[in-house]
Amino acid sequence: YYRRALPEDRAIALRYSYFDDKDGFRTGAAQKLSEFTITYEYPLGSSVSRFEVRLDRSNRPFFLNDVGAATKKEQVTVVYSQVYRF
């Protein structure tokens, strides 16, 4: 993980992970998975807002397409979250 503080209580974070599921025990398929995530964080009133983009990859078709078939080797996920401080 890498996190860098920015002015005005903002931050940017980078994350990378790799997993080799050699026998398919954890994911149901023998494969090598990796993910890269970038997060932008900023204050919003009494909360912290986060905008995140994540790229997941596999060395074999594992991710679902629009009709639910595992035909894709990668997927992109976009997430917005808000954490309230109290």
C-alpha positions in Angstrom: 0.0 0.0 0.0 1.0 3.6 -0.7 -0.8 6.5 0.8 0.0 10.2 0.2 -1.5 13.0 2.2 -2.6 16.0 0.1 -3.5 19.5 1.1 -6.9 20.2 2.8 -7.1 16.7 4.5 -7.3 14.9 1.1 -5.3 11.8 0.2 -4.5 9.4 -2.6 -3.7 5.8 -2.1 -2.4 3.0 -4.4 -2.7 -0.7 -3.7 -1.5 -3.8 -5.6 -2.0 -7.5 -4.7 -1.2 -10.8 -6.3 -2.6 -14.3 -5.5 -1.6 -17.6 -7.1 -4.4 -20.1 -6.5 -2.5 -23.1 -7.8 -5.1 -25.7 -7.1 -8.2 -23.5 -7.3 -9.1 -24.1 -3.6 -9.8 -20.5 -2.8 -11.4 -19.2 -6.0 -12.8 -22.4 -7.5 -10.4 -22.3 -10.4 -6.6 -22.7 -10.7 -5.5 -19.2 -11.7 -3.2 -16.3 -10.9 -5.1 -13.1 -9.8 -3.8 -9.6 -9.4 -5.5 -6.3 -8.6 -4.6 -2.6 -8.7 -6.6 0.0 -6.9 -6.4 3.8 -6.8 -8.3 5.7 -4.2 -9.0 9.4 -3.8 -10.1 10.5 -0.3 -11.5 13.9 0.8 -13.5 15.3 3.7 -17.1 16.1 3.4 -18.6 17.7 6.5 -18.3 15.3 9.3 -17.5 12.4 7.0 -14.7 11.1 4.7 -15.7 10.4 1.1 -13.7 7.9 -1.0 -13.8 7.4 -4.8 -12.1 4.2 -5.9 -11.2 2.5 -9.2 -10.0 -1.1 -9.2 -8.7 -3.4 -11.9 -8.8 -7.1 -11.4 -7.0 -9.5 -13.7 -6.7 -13.3 -14.1 -4.5 -15.4 -16.3 -7.7 -17.3 -17.4 -11.3 -16.3 -18.2 -12.9 -15.9 -14.7 -14.9 -12.7 -14.6 -18.5 -12.6 -15.7 -19.7 -10.9 -18.9 -23.1 -9.2 -19.3 -25.0 -12.5 -19.6 -23.3 -14.2 -16.6 -20.7 -16.3 -18.4 -17.1 -16.4 -17.2 -15.5 -15.2 -20.4 -13.4 -12.2 -19.3 -9.9 -12.1 -17.9 -10.3 -8.7 -16.3 -12.9 -6.4 -14.8 -13.0 -2.8 -13.6 -14.9 -1.8 -10.5 -15.8 1.8 -9.6 -16.9 2.5 -6.0 -17.9 5.6 -4.0 -18.1 5.3 -0.2 -18.7 7.6 2.6 -17.6 7.0 6.2 -19.2 9.1 9.0 -17.0 10.2 11.9 -18.5 10.3 15.4 
